[in-house]
């Protein structure tokens, strides 16, 4: 699809044809399986001041934490016992992070015969290479927006070109590369969403997360409105058409705004869902956007996600 075709499609009054096409492609490439991933948010220290993020370096209203190595590996082992086959290690972007210790954690988790995904921000080529050597399989780094002016306004200490360079390095090193963006950012246009989708295709992302923007009260965008769940699903469907073989995630943000929209996303091209398994004593302080936090019971939570997936006519794995 060309940019003009994507813009026209996103503006369509009746989008059902595209949803049907995306769902058929999803079935052809992925079958009826939905992959359930476990996320451990092991640290909320961050050196960045991103205008939309609740754990940005300027937010003084949260307690900073970093889980110990044993807490991380114990949580991962509990997830494996519950049936998870992928562990996602996520944190703020912290340049003081002990890379060697994280490498040891990755090696320890890999002994459980599971995939490890990292989502810890922009890294140098050498650091990325080191984590690949340690056994990390995938790396998730959303570009957030391809509009360079908007990117600059949202990331006072970030650089769009460096972001894309990092994504290319991730791909070059043989990771399964994950990208993605938010829908509904203040100042975003339909045209820039089309550019976001084409960028995912250009980078040949192996996985992508597309979800609505949700304002956090402790950020400069606190007074902005939330992004559209419908437009988020439309963007996801176009992503499936552009990237037939990619793993597309039903984002947590989509479920927070409307659980029904989360469930319907499985009929719009999505085939992955994430579940937070961060220990209770930390999870409230990993708040990128406002959310309600229930107590973590890794086994029961896994079974509940499986139940939801089955109700949508899919097979959890």
C-alpha positions, 0 to 999 in steps of 0.5 A, a space after each residue: 500500500 502507498 501512503 495515499 492509500 493508507 491515509 484513505 483507508 484510515 479515514 474510511 467510514 466503513 473499515 470492515 473490509 480491511 479488518 477482514 483482510 487483516 484477519 485472513 492474513 493473520 490466519 494464513 500466517 499465524 493460524 489461530 494461535 495467540 502467543 502470551 508473553 510475560 513482562 518483568 518490569 525490573 527497573 523504573 530508573 530512567 535517564 530520559 525526559 520523554 513528555 508522555 512517560 510516567 517514569 521519565 527522569 523528571 517525575 519526582 512522584 514515584 519511588 525508584 527501584 531495581 529488582 535484584 538479580 535473584 528477584 528477576 530470575 525467580 519471577 522468570 522461573 515462576 512464569 516458566 512453570 505457569 506456561 510462559 515461553 517468552 520472558 520480556 525484560 523491560 525497564 527505563 533507559 538507564 545508562 548506569 545499568 550494570 550490563 554484565 549483571 543483566 547479561 548474567 540474568 539473561 543467561 540464567 533465564 535462558 537455561 529454562 529453554 525460553 525466549 528472552 525479549 529485551 526492552 530497555 531503550 536505545 543502546 550502542 551497537 556493542 551493548 546490543 551485540 553483548 546481549 545477543 551473545 548472552 542469549 537475548 532473542 528479541 529486542 523491542 524499541 518503539 519509534 513512537 512517531 516518525 514525525 521528526 518535529 513531533 518526535 523532537 518536541 516529545 523527546 527533549 534529550 532524544 534524536 529520531 535519527 539515533 532511534 532509527 539507527 538503533 533499530 537498524 542495528 538491532 535488525 543487523 545483529 540478528 535479533 527479532 526486531 520490534 517497533 511500534 508507535 502511539 496513536 493519538 499523540 497531541 499534534 499527530 496527523 493521519 498522514 504521520 500515522 501512515 508514515 509510521 506504518 510505512 516505517 515499520 515496513 521499511 525496517 522489516 520489523 518482526 514484531 510491533 506494538 501499536 496502541 492509543 496514547 494515554 496521558 499521565 498526570 505527572 507529565 507535560 501532556 497530562 491535560 491531553 486527551 487519550 488516543 482513539 482505540 478504533 484508530 489504533 485497531 485500524 493502524 494494527 490492521 494495516 500493519 498486518 497487511 503491510 507485514 504479513 509475517 510479523 507478530 502484532 501485539 494487543 497493547 496493554 494501553 488498548 485494554 486499559 481504555 476498553 477491555 472489549 476493544 482489547 478482545 476485538 483486536 484479535 480479529 484485526 490482525 493481532 496475535 500476541 498479548 503481554 501480561 505483566 508479572 512484575 512483583 506487587 511491591 514494584 508494579 505501582 511504580 512502573 506506571 508509564 500511564 495510569 492503570 489499575 493494578 491487581 495483585 499478581 498471581 502468576 499462575 491464576 493470571 496466566 489462566 485468566 489470559 488463556 480464558 480470554 483468548 479462548 473466548 475470542 476463538 483463538 488458541 493460547 500458547 
